[in-house]
Structures are given as structure tokens and as C-alpha cells.
Amino acid sequence: MSNYINQVSDSLKNHISELANNPCLFLRNPNVDFSRKRKIDFKTFIGIMMNSGGATMSKELLDFFDFNKNTPSVSAFTQQRSKVLPEAFGYLFKSFTDDNIPTTNNYHG
């Protein structure tokens, strides 16, 4: 069972990396957004969103950055969030599920 969990986890990481390789398709202003070096780059932002649970955003950021003293603020996260289009998560969901849902044989096909 743990092998399956590792495969699914690796698959999600690969799809996040694929998404991060071409972020301009999913940004409001592709020429400007995520062009400067920040603590929360595009790939990190997607990782935070995918790992978030039900806690407050400040707790989620502390957990993601392992309680590092240089953890970005909630304001910084919110500013980065406003740059990303919702279609990024739709694309990630579709590409991930297409690769990980087992094919089933239905009646008549």
C-alpha cells in the first residue's frame, strides 16, 4: 500500500512541476507576475495550496515552511494568490486524475 501512496505522491509532484514549467498560461499578467525572486514562487504557491488543510493560513504557512523564522506572511501569500488564475487548479486536477484513475471496463465499452 505504501508503494501506491508513493506513486500517487510522486505523480502529483510531477504534475505540479509540469505546471510550474509553464506558469504563464495560468497567470493574470504573464509578463509581470512571478517574474521577481520571492519566498513564494509559482511552484511553492501551488505546493502550499495543495498541502493546505483546515487551519488558518498563518498556521498552514508555518507548517509548510517548517516553522522557519523567514516564513512569508499571510499578506505575501494573498498577494501571490491573486496572480494565479483558477484554471491552474482545473488543469492540475484534470491532468492528475487522468493519470491516476484506473481504467474500468463498463458494460458496452
C-alpha positions as CSV (number, residue, x, y, z in Angstrom):
1,M,0.0,0.0,0.0
2,S,2.8,2.5,0.8
3,N,4.2,1.9,-2.7
4,Y,0.8,3.1,-4.1
5,I,0.9,6.2,-1.9
6,N,4.4,7.0,-3.0
7,Q,3.4,6.6,-6.7
8,V,0.4,8.9,-6.3
9,S,2.5,11.4,-4.3
10,D,5.3,11.3,-7.0
11,S,2.7,11.7,-9.7
12,L,1.2,14.8,-8.0
13,K,4.7,16.3,-7.6
14,N,5.4,15.6,-11.3
15,H,2.2,17.4,-12.4
16,I,3.0,20.4,-10.2
17,S,6.4,20.6,-11.7
18,E,4.9,20.3,-15.2
19,L,2.5,23.1,-14.3
20,A,5.4,25.2,-12.9
21,N,7.5,24.8,-16.1
22,N,5.0,26.9,-18.0
23,P,3.2,29.2,-15.5
24,C,2.5,32.0,-17.9
25,L,-0.6,30.1,-19.1
26,F,-2.2,30.4,-15.7
27,L,-1.3,33.9,-14.6
28,R,-3.3,37.1,-14.8
29,N,-0.4,39.2,-16.1
30,P,2.1,36.6,-17.6
31,N,4.8,39.2,-18.4
32,V,4.9,40.6,-14.8
33,D,3.6,38.0,-12.3
34,F,6.1,35.8,-10.6
35,S,8.9,37.5,-12.5
36,R,10.9,38.5,-9.4
37,K,12.5,36.2,-7.0
38,R,10.2,35.8,-3.9
39,K,9.9,33.4,-1.0
40,I,6.7,32.1,-2.6
41,D,7.4,31.4,-6.2
42,F,4.8,29.8,-8.5
43,K,5.7,26.2,-7.7
44,T,5.8,26.8,-4.0
45,F,2.5,28.6,-4.2
46,I,0.9,25.6,-5.9
47,G,2.5,23.3,-3.3
48,I,1.1,25.3,-0.4
49,M,-2.4,25.3,-1.9
50,M,-2.3,21.5,-2.4
51,N,-1.0,20.9,1.1
52,S,-3.3,23.2,2.9
53,G,-5.8,21.7,5.4
54,G,-8.4,23.4,7.5
55,A,-6.1,25.5,9.7
56,T,-5.6,29.3,9.5
57,M,-3.3,30.5,6.7
58,S,-0.6,31.6,9.1
59,K,-0.6,28.1,10.6
60,E,-0.5,26.5,7.1
61,L,2.4,28.7,6.1
62,L,4.3,27.8,9.3
63,D,3.7,24.1,8.7
64,F,4.8,24.3,5.1
65,F,8.0,26.2,5.9
66,D,8.7,24.0,8.9
67,F,8.3,26.9,11.4
68,N,11.3,28.8,9.9
69,K,11.8,32.3,11.1
70,N,11.8,33.5,7.5
71,T,8.3,32.2,6.8
72,P,6.4,34.5,4.4
73,S,3.5,36.5,5.8
74,V,-0.2,35.7,5.0
75,S,-0.3,39.0,3.1
76,A,2.6,37.9,0.9
77,F,0.7,34.6,0.2
78,T,-2.5,36.5,-0.5
79,Q,-0.8,38.8,-3.0
80,Q,0.7,35.8,-4.8
81,R,-2.7,34.1,-4.8
82,S,-4.3,37.0,-6.6
83,K,-1.9,36.5,-9.5
84,V,-2.9,32.9,-10.3
85,L,-6.0,32.0,-12.4
86,P,-8.4,29.3,-11.2
87,E,-7.7,27.4,-14.4
88,A,-4.3,26.4,-13.0
89,F,-6.0,24.2,-10.5
90,G,-8.5,22.8,-13.0
91,Y,-5.6,21.9,-15.2
92,L,-3.8,20.3,-12.3
93,F,-6.8,18.3,-11.2
94,K,-7.6,17.1,-14.7
95,S,-4.1,16.0,-15.6
96,F,-3.5,14.4,-12.2
97,T,-6.8,12.4,-12.3
98,D,-6.3,11.4,-15.9
99,D,-3.1,9.7,-14.9
100,N,-4.2,8.2,-11.7
101,I,-7.8,7.0,-12.1
102,P,-7.7,3.3,-13.1
103,T,-9.4,2.5,-16.3
104,T,-12.6,0.5,-15.9
105,N,-14.4,-1.7,-18.3
106,N,-18.0,-0.7,-18.5
107,Y,-20.9,-2.5,-20.0
108,H,-20.9,-1.8,-23.7
109,G,-17.4,-0.4,-23.7
